[in-house]
Amino acid sequence: MAVPENALRKREKVREFALGLPGAVEEFPWGESVAKVKGKVFVFLGVDDGSHPPGMTVKLTDEAVHAHALACPGAAPSGYGLGRAGWVRVPLEGEGVPAAELLCDWVEESYRATAPKRLTAELDGRRSPTIG
């Protein structure tokens, strides 16, 4: 099954965003791409070989954001009991799928829920205007 080009582009934007966060690294446990910080996964990016529908899984702890993600067509609580901890699987293709920018916002929330405070402070520092 071929993965639609727009889903691959969206996945790559999300992947690049995730790996640009402080301390983020990419690993391939179970044969799928994940972004980790300090050894903890903050986004599952799946595979891009067409063996599974393109999607991502993030941890959303804010109730409103979590509900918004679950309202997306095809979105569902993650399996293996992770859904109870706020993990949501969101498809990257199909009608009504979120734009890459919103997906990146969700990746950032997942990162903030996972990363040490020192690294989230570094992220916040990147966004502050330089005084000088």
N, C-alpha and C positions, 0 to 999 in steps of 0.2 A: 504494500500500500504506500503510495507516494504521499509525502507530507506537502500540503499546499505551501507555496512560496511565501505567502503573507504570514503564515504561522511560523515558518522558519525565521523570517525577518524579525517578527515580534519576539520570538524566543531569544534570538541573538541580542536584541536590544536589552532585554531583561537580564540576560547573562552578563553582558558587558557592564551594566549598571551594578549588578550584584558584586562582581569582581572588583569594581572600583571603590567599594566601601572599605574603610580602614580594617586591615588585618584579614580581609577575605581571601580565601583560596578555593580553587576548584578541585574536587576529587571525584572519583568514579566508583563508589561502592555499588555493588549489585548491578554494575554495568550501566548505571545512569549517572548523569551529571548532577552534582550537588554543589552548592556554595556553602562553605563553612567559615566560622570565625572561632578561634581558640578551640578547635576540635568539635564544635557543635554545628550541626546543619541548621541553616536559616532559610534555605530555599531548595526544594527538589525541582530540577529542571527536566527530568525524564530523559528520554532518548530522542535522537533526531533521525533515526533510521527507518521510520515508518512502521515499526513493529508494534507501537502503541500510539493512541491518539495524542497529539501534542498538548501538553498542559504543564502547569507548575503547581507546586504545593507550598503554601506559606503559613506561618503561625500568626494569626491575627487576634490580639488580646483585647483590643478596643471593641466593645459590643456592637456599636453602630457600624464600624468598618467590617466586622465579622458578618453581620447581617447583610450588609450591602454585597459583600463577596458571594455569600450563599444565594443571593437573589439572582445572580448571573445565570443565564441558561447553561445547563450542564455542570454547574458547580456543585460540590458535595463535600461534606465532612470527610477528611482523610480516613483511610482504613487503618487497620492494625491498632485501633484504640487511640490513634493520634487526634482524631476528630474531637474527642472529649477535652483535649488540651488546647483547642482552638485552631488546629491545623485544617486548612481548606484546600481542596484541589480545584483549580480553575482551568478550564479548557482554553487553548490559544487559538482555536478556529471555530467557526460557526457564527450563526446569527446572534447578535447581541453581546459578543465577546468584548470585554473591556479593552480600551486602547492601551498601548504599551506604557504610556505615562502613568496611568492609574495602576497598572501592574507593578511598575517600579515603585510607586508609593507604597504598595502593599509589601513589596520586598523590603523596603526600608523599615516598615513597621515590624516585620518579622526579624530583621537584623537587630533592631533596638530591643526586642524582647529576648534576644539571645546573647548579644555581645556584652562584654564587660563595660561598666560605666566609663572607664578610661577611654575606650574606643568610641563610644557614643558621644563623649565630650569632644573627642578629636573630630568627629563628623560635624558636630555643631560648630566647632571652631572654623571649619572650612567654609561655612555659610555666613559667618560674621564678617562684616566689612572690616577691612584693615584700617586701623587708626594709626596715623603716623604723620 
